[in-house]
Amino acid sequence: MGTPEHTTAGGGAGRGSGLVTGLGRACHPGPVVTVTTLTAALAVIAGRGTEGCVLAWAAVLAGQLSVGWCNDAFDAGRDTAEGRRGKPVAAGAVGAGQVWTAAYAALALCVPLSLFNGLWAGAVHLAAVGAGWAYNLRLKATRWSWAPYALAFAALPAFVTLGLPGRPWPAWWVLGAGAFLGIGAHLGDVLPDIRGDLAAGVRGWPQRLGPDRARLLLPVPLVTASALLTLGPAGPPGRREVTALVLVLLVAVTGTVLGRRRERLAFATAVVVAAVDVTLLLGGTGMGPV
């Protein structure tokens, strides 16, 4: 697995408000806000109640912070060597040692917060957080880089429902859609940086595919997630679901075609498809006993 590099780049800059700002940037705030907000929404829909929703949100917040800080801390040496000034540690906004401390503290806090949601729910969430750490420390540079994303995204609705009385699992199609959403998120997240990653020697699954094949593959898991969320529930799909699925197909095809010249456009359309998928997930009926 290797040993994280506890470099001290920027250690003197991380004091007071500067430390808070640096840690805020290093935690990957976009994914943190997105995943915690989605968790809260799923908890409300599942009927977790006020206390249950707060507990689920807090546990996922701690887990996401730990994974985000672990990612930046572990990559600090490479980011600094490559002069990635967009990274807080490389820019000297915070020290790598401080980010590691924050990651371990958030992880320690995540354990009791997860278990407060129930033993099974907590175990599922901690497995997802463990997958995130495994991605950062090892799997990101292997052909299995997609697996932690699939596990973590599928685990999120399971974590929410297992905290309900009776510990019900979500419907199978919710779990499947979550896994495919995770794979799509992995491809979309890496796609804009594949060439730079290859130059740096990072050879995860998308990098091994190369930018062209990754762009062509990107819509597949997202559209598959849409199909599961539309066709998985019992009975014929409603007009809203069918419209959403048609929209997803059109957007995905457009992004694939136009993304040949503009990879950022392919990424943008993938975000749109993922947003539709999340809307379908939140409006579905699979967040309950099966």
Secondary structure as UniProt FT lines:
FT   TURN            9..13
FT   HELIX           17..26
FT   HELIX           29..46
FT   HELIX           49..74
FT   HELIX           76..81
FT   TURN            82..83
FT   TURN            85..86
FT   TURN            88..92
FT   HELIX           96..115
FT   TURN            116..117
FT   HELIX           119..137
FT   HELIX           139..141
FT   TURN            143..145
FT   HELIX           146..161
FT   TURN            162..163
FT   TURN            165..166
FT   HELIX           172..190
FT   HELIX           191..193
FT   HELIX           194..199
FT   TURN            200..201
FT   HELIX           205..209
FT   HELIX           211..217
FT   HELIX           219..231
FT   HELIX           239..258
FT   TURN            259..261
FT   HELIX           263..283
//
